């Protein structure tokens, strides 16, 4: 079994506190940035904001609908948010929020670390396809995050 990762980053024209608040809000903020048609649903099982939240979500990946369950932790509150799979594989998706330019902008990175269960050529193909697909999804998710953050700032409503 081999470990691999998919990652994408973007600079967003909004303060880090706003960006993080949207990411950590699994009832309103986070669902608003999930790109269709990949994400089919996101439900909060427990909590709803940051650490202690447990979520269930469904995704359509490579033509298959898959269900996931994850627990949310905040290793560095306000800066790092981690969704750890409660199913097989123990994959983790990390959101890192870094203020830049006197906190007028924010660098955001999404990274998923997974383990391949297949060896040889099938495992290599799985790693390649999954990495490419997740990077595409994360770029769209970051674009949506930027849209929501920047829209919140221009509307004058920062409580989103």
C-alpha positions as CSV (number, residue, x, y, z in Angstrom):
1,X,0.0,0.0,0.0
2,X,1.3,3.4,-1.0
3,X,0.4,6.8,0.4
4,X,-0.3,9.6,-2.0
5,X,-1.7,13.1,-1.9
6,X,-3.8,15.6,-4.0
7,X,-3.5,19.3,-3.3
8,X,-4.6,22.6,-4.7
9,X,-4.1,26.2,-3.5
10,X,-5.5,29.7,-4.2
11,X,-5.1,33.2,-2.9
12,X,-8.5,34.7,-1.9
13,X,-9.2,38.4,-1.6
14,X,-10.6,38.2,1.9
15,X,-9.4,38.2,5.5
16,X,-8.3,34.8,6.9
17,X,-11.0,35.0,9.7
18,X,-13.8,35.1,7.1
19,X,-12.3,32.4,5.0
20,X,-11.9,30.1,8.0
21,X,-15.4,30.8,9.3
22,X,-16.9,29.7,6.0
23,X,-14.8,26.5,5.9
24,X,-15.6,25.6,9.5
25,X,-19.3,26.2,9.2
26,X,-20.6,22.8,8.0
27,X,-24.3,23.8,8.2
28,X,-24.2,26.9,5.8
29,X,-20.7,28.0,4.8
30,X,-19.0,24.8,3.7
31,X,-21.9,23.4,1.8
32,X,-22.1,26.6,-0.2
33,X,-18.6,26.0,-1.7
34,X,-18.9,22.4,-2.7
35,X,-18.8,22.0,-6.5
36,X,-21.5,20.2,-8.3
37,X,-21.8,17.6,-9.8
38,X,-19.1,16.0,-7.6
39,X,-20.7,16.7,-4.2
40,X,-24.3,15.4,-4.0
41,X,-25.0,16.1,-0.4
42,X,-23.5,17.1,3.0
43,X,-25.3,16.4,6.2
44,X,-24.2,17.3,9.8
45,X,-24.5,14.3,12.1
46,X,-23.2,16.2,15.2
47,X,-22.0,19.7,15.9
48,X,-21.9,21.9,12.9
49,X,-18.9,24.3,13.4
50,X,-15.3,23.3,13.6
51,X,-13.9,20.7,16.0
52,X,-16.2,18.0,17.2
53,X,-18.4,18.1,14.1
54,X,-19.2,14.8,12.3
55,X,-20.4,14.9,8.7
56,X,-21.8,12.5,6.1
57,X,-21.4,13.4,2.5
58,X,-21.9,11.8,-0.9
59,X,-19.8,12.3,-3.9
60,X,-19.9,11.2,-7.5
61,X,-16.3,10.1,-8.4
62,X,-15.3,8.4,-11.7
63,X,-18.9,7.6,-12.4
64,X,-19.6,6.0,-9.0
65,X,-21.6,7.5,-6.1
66,X,-19.6,7.1,-2.9
67,X,-20.6,7.8,0.7
68,X,-18.2,9.2,3.3
69,X,-18.3,9.9,7.0
70,X,-15.7,12.2,8.6
71,X,-14.8,13.8,12.0
72,X,-13.6,17.4,12.1
73,X,-10.7,18.6,14.1
74,X,-8.9,21.9,14.4
75,X,-5.2,21.2,15.1
76,X,-4.6,25.0,14.9
77,X,-7.9,26.7,15.5
78,X,-8.5,29.5,12.9
79,X,-5.7,28.2,10.7
80,X,-5.9,24.4,10.2
81,X,-9.1,22.3,9.8
82,X,-9.0,18.5,9.2
83,X,-11.7,16.2,8.0
84,X,-10.6,12.6,8.9
85,X,-12.5,9.7,7.4
86,X,-14.3,7.4,9.8
87,X,-14.4,4.7,7.2
88,X,-11.9,2.4,5.7
89,X,-8.6,3.9,4.6
90,X,-8.4,6.7,7.2
91,X,-7.9,9.4,4.6
92,X,-7.6,13.0,5.8
93,X,-8.4,16.3,4.0
94,X,-6.7,19.3,5.5
95,X,-7.6,23.0,4.9
96,X,-4.8,25.4,5.7
97,X,-5.6,29.1,5.9
98,X,-2.7,31.6,5.9
99,X,-3.2,35.4,6.1
100,X,-1.1,37.4,3.7
101,X,-0.6,41.1,2.8
102,X,-1.6,42.3,6.3
103,X,-4.6,39.9,6.3
104,X,-6.2,41.6,3.3
105,X,-5.8,38.3,1.4
106,X,-5.6,34.7,2.4
107,X,-3.7,31.7,0.9
108,X,-5.8,28.6,1.2
109,X,-4.6,25.0,0.5
110,X,-6.7,21.9,0.4
111,X,-4.8,18.6,0.7
112,X,-6.0,15.0,0.8
113,X,-3.8,12.1,1.8
114,X,-4.9,8.6,0.9
115,X,-3.6,5.1,0.8
116,X,-3.8,2.9,-2.2
117,X,-5.2,-0.6,-1.5
118,X,-4.1,-2.1,-4.8
119,X,-0.5,-2.9,-5.7
120,X,1.2,-2.7,-9.1
121,X,-0.3,-1.1,-12.2
122,X,-3.9,-0.9,-10.8
123,X,-2.7,1.0,-7.7
124,X,-0.6,3.3,-9.9
125,X,-3.6,4.0,-12.1
126,X,-5.8,4.6,-9.0
127,X,-3.3,7.1,-7.6
128,X,-3.0,9.0,-10.9
129,X,-6.7,9.2,-11.6
130,X,-7.7,10.0,-8.1
131,X,-5.0,12.7,-7.7
132,X,-6.0,14.4,-11.0
133,X,-9.7,14.3,-10.2
134,X,-9.3,15.6,-6.6
135,X,-7.1,18.4,-7.8
136,X,-9.8,19.4,-10.3
137,X,-12.4,19.3,-7.6
138,X,-10.3,21.3,-5.2
139,X,-9.6,24.0,-7.7
140,X,-13.4,24.4,-8.3
141,X,-14.0,24.3,-4.5
142,X,-11.4,27.1,-4.0
143,X,-13.0,29.1,-6.8
144,X,-16.4,28.8,-5.0
145,X,-14.8,29.7,-1.7
146,X,-13.4,32.9,-3.3
147,X,-16.8,33.7,-4.8
148,X,-18.6,33.3,-1.5
149,X,-15.9,35.2,0.5
150,X,-15.6,38.1,-1.9
151,X,-19.4,38.2,-2.3
152,X,-19.8,38.4,1.5
153,X,-17.4,41.3,1.6
154,X,-19.0,43.3,-1.2
155,X,-22.5,42.7,0.3
156,X,-21.2,44.1,3.6
157,X,-22.4,41.1,5.5
158,X,-19.5,39.3,7.2
159,X,-21.6,37.0,9.3
160,X,-21.9,34.4,6.5
